[in-house]
Amino acid sequence: MVSVLAAQRVRAIKTEGGRKNLENQYAIEMLNITKKFPGIIANDNITLQLKKGEIHALLGENGAGKSTLMKAILGLKPPISGTIVFGDGLKPNEIGYLPQQTTLQRDFPASVDEVVISGCLNRCGLRPFYTKKERTIADQNMEKLGIVSLRRRNYRALSGGQQQRVLLARALCATRKLLILDEPVSGLDPSAAADMYATIRKLNREGITILMISHDIAAAAREAKHILHLARHPLFFGTVADYQNSDVGRAFLRAEGSVSA
């Protein structure tokens, strides 16, 4: 049924009315996305709509295909089949991305200022310098994230929460419309995690569409409006309320201890 509906949606998008409908409703629409690697199907026939101006959560265990789907959106690993359509005037190089950090990345030897403004690289093309406008954008995003006082500090000398704010400011330099956040509170203490979620909600209220990749199902159900739960193929896609009342949602939330048996 999903494949039939997705095929109908592709045909609708090709009409002028369909394109206008997409522009008005969705930041991104993914239809029948499949990605394979040798010996494994990473994404199996996935359909997903990111509704403009809302928070969406992408859930799943390790190896469920979350990162592969994210990389398809970013254009880093195109799917072997399916359709990705950008709405809201969005271009693929105008997506802000906050990566899940590795130990090596946490020890990156650069100043906060250098890390943040590197989010403007997609704007530069082949130009080997930043313009005054790009430096202003970096300054504005450091102010928005409350890290102006850190701008001369070495990135690797910061706390985990401070580093995440720096990376979020960098992601904002690339976009005013869509943020993809890969495990945005990973490695943070409860206070820093709560602060990061509050910042995400604030950015969303300002009109930025957010796709948050997480293994924390309870937090995703609390923060997001829509959930896609993957196990290489879609287990569920819909509103948080429907997820909480579904067999899939109740089973996973019960396993986390978020609902009673």
C-alpha positions in Angstrom: 0.0 0.0 0.0 2.8 2.4 0.8 4.4 1.9 -2.6 1.1 2.5 -4.4 0.4 5.7 -2.4 4.0 6.9 -3.0 3.7 6.3 -6.7 0.5 8.3 -6.7 2.3 11.1 -4.8 5.1 11.2 -7.4 2.6 11.6 -10.2 0.8 14.4 -8.2 4.1 16.2 -7.6 4.8 16.4 -11.3 1.7 18.6 -11.8 1.9 22.3 -11.1 -0.7 22.0 -8.4 1.3 19.2 -6.8 4.5 21.3 -6.8 2.7 24.2 -5.1 1.2 21.8 -2.5 4.6 20.5 -1.7 6.0 24.0 -1.5 3.3 24.9 1.0 3.4 21.8 3.2 6.7 20.0 3.2 10.4 20.8 3.5 11.3 17.4 2.1 9.3 14.5 0.7 11.0 11.1 0.3 9.1 8.5 -1.7 10.0 4.7 -1.9 13.7 5.3 -0.9 15.8 2.2 -1.2 19.6 1.9 -0.6 21.7 -1.2 -0.7 25.2 -2.1 0.1 27.0 -5.4 -0.6 25.1 -8.1 1.3 22.7 -5.7 3.1 19.6 -3.5 2.4 20.1 -0.4 4.5 16.9 1.4 3.5 14.0 -0.6 2.2 11.2 1.3 0.4 10.9 4.2 2.8 8.4 7.0 2.4 8.7 10.1 4.6 7.4 13.7 4.6 9.0 16.4 6.7 6.3 18.9 7.3 7.5 22.5 7.2 8.0 24.2 10.5 7.7 21.0 12.7 10.1 18.7 14.7 10.4 15.2 13.3 12.2 12.3 15.0 13.9 9.5 13.2 14.2 6.5 15.5 15.8 3.0 15.3 18.4 0.7 16.8 22.0 0.8 15.6 22.1 -0.5 12.0 18.4 0.4 11.4 19.3 2.7 8.5 19.0 6.1 10.2 22.3 7.4 9.1 22.0 6.1 5.6 18.6 7.9 5.2 20.1 11.1 6.6 23.0 10.9 4.1 20.5 10.4 1.3 18.8 13.7 2.3 22.2 15.4 2.4 23.2 14.0 -1.0 26.1 12.1 0.4 24.8 8.7 -0.4 22.1 8.8 -3.1 19.5 6.0 -3.0 19.5 3.4 -5.7 15.8 4.0 -6.2 13.1 6.4 -5.0 12.4 10.1 -5.2 13.5 13.0 -3.0 11.7 16.3 -3.5 12.7 19.5 -1.8 10.0 22.1 -1.0 9.9 25.4 0.9 12.4 26.8 -1.6 15.0 24.5 -0.1 18.2 23.5 -1.9 20.2 20.4 -1.0 23.2 22.6 0.0 21.1 24.7 2.3 20.6 22.0 4.9 22.2 22.6 8.3 23.7 19.4 9.8 24.8 18.7 13.3 26.8 15.4 13.3 27.2 12.9 16.0 30.7 13.6 17.4 33.5 11.1 17.6 36.3 11.3 20.1 38.6 12.6 17.4 36.2 15.3 16.4 35.8 16.5 20.0 39.6 17.0 20.0 39.6 19.2 16.9 42.3 21.9 17.1 40.5 25.0 15.9 39.0 28.1 17.5 35.2 28.4 18.0 35.2 31.2 15.5 36.8 29.0 12.8 34.4 26.1 13.5 31.3 28.2 13.3 32.1 30.1 10.2 33.0 26.8 8.4 29.3 26.3 8.2 29.3 28.9 5.4 31.6 26.8 3.2 28.7 25.7 0.9 28.1 29.4 0.2 31.7 29.9 -0.9 31.9 27.5 -3.8 35.5 27.8 -5.2 36.1 31.2 -3.5 39.0 30.7 -1.0 37.7 33.3 1.5 34.7 34.3 3.6 32.8 37.5 2.7 31.7 40.2 5.2 28.1 38.8 4.9 29.2 35.3 5.8 31.2 36.6 8.8 28.1 38.5 9.9 26.0 35.3 9.6 28.5 33.5 11.8 28.5 36.3 14.4 24.7 36.3 14.5 24.5 32.6 15.1 27.1 32.7 17.8 25.0 35.4 19.5 21.9 33.3 19.0 23.5 30.3 20.7 25.1 32.4 23.5 28.7 31.5 22.6 30.1 34.9 21.6 32.3 34.9 24.7 33.8 31.6 23.6 34.8 32.7 20.0 38.5 32.9 20.7 38.6 29.7 22.8 40.0 26.4 21.4 37.1 24.1 20.5 38.7 21.0 22.1 39.0 22.9 25.5 35.2 23.3 25.7 32.7 21.2 27.6 30.4 18.8 25.7 27.5 21.1 26.0 29.5 24.1 24.7 30.8 22.0 21.8 27.3 21.1 20.8 26.3 24.7 20.8 29.2 25.6 18.6 28.3 22.8 16.1 24.7 24.0 16.2 25.8 27.5 15.4 27.9 26.1 12.5 24.8 24.2 11.2 22.7 27.4 11.3 25.3 29.1 9.1 24.2 26.8 6.3 20.4 27.2 6.6 17.4 29.2 7.7 15.0 26.4 6.9 16.1 22.8 7.8 18.3 21.3 10.5 19.3 17.6 10.7 20.5 16.8 14.2 22.2 13.4 14.6 21.9 12.4 18.3 22.1 16.1 19.5 22.4 15.2 23.2 24.7 12.2 22.9 27.3 12.4 25.7 25.7 15.3 27.5 24.8 15.4 31.2 21.1 15.8 32.0 21.4 19.6 32.5 23.2 20.1 29.2 20.8 17.8 27.4 17.8 19.7 28.8 19.4 23.0 27.7 20.0 21.6 24.2 16.4 20.4 23.8 15.2 23.9 24.9 17.4 25.5 22.2 16.0 23.1 19.6 12.5 24.1 20.6 13.4 27.7 20.4 14.8 27.4 16.9 11.7 25.5 15.8 9.5 28.3 17.1 11.5 30.6 14.9 10.3 28.6 11.9 13.1 26.1 11.3 12.1 22.5 10.3 14.0 20.0 12.4 14.8 16.3 11.7 16.2 14.8 14.9 17.9 11.4 14.8 17.8 9.6 18.1 17.8 6.3 19.9 16.1 7.9 22.9 12.4 7.1 22.1 10.9 8.7 25.2 12.7 12.0 24.5 11.7 11.9 20.8 8.1 11.3 21.8 8.3 14.3 24.1 10.0 16.7 21.7 8.7 15.8 18.2 5.4 16.0 16.4 6.0 13.2 13.9 8.0 10.0 14.2 9.6 7.6 11.7 10.7 4.4 13.3 13.0 2.3 11.2 14.3 -1.2 11.2 15.8 -0.8 7.7 12.2 -0.8 6.6 9.5 1.5 8.1 8.0 0.2 11.3 5.9 3.3 11.8 5.4 6.8 10.4 2.9 9.3 11.8 2.1 11.6 14.6 3.5 11.2 18.1 0.0 10.6 19.5 -0.6 7.8 17.0 2.9 6.3 17.7 2.2 6.2 21.4 -1.1 4.3 20.7 0.4 2.0 18.2 1.6 -1.6 18.9 5.1 -0.6 17.7 5.3 2.6 19.8 3.9 1.0 23.0 6.3 -1.9 22.7 9.4 0.3 22.4 8.2 2.8 25.0 7.5 -0.1 27.4 10.9 -1.5 26.8 12.4 1.9 27.8 10.2 2.0 30.9 8.2 5.0 29.6 4.8 3.4 29.8 3.4 0.7 32.1 2.7 -2.8 30.9 
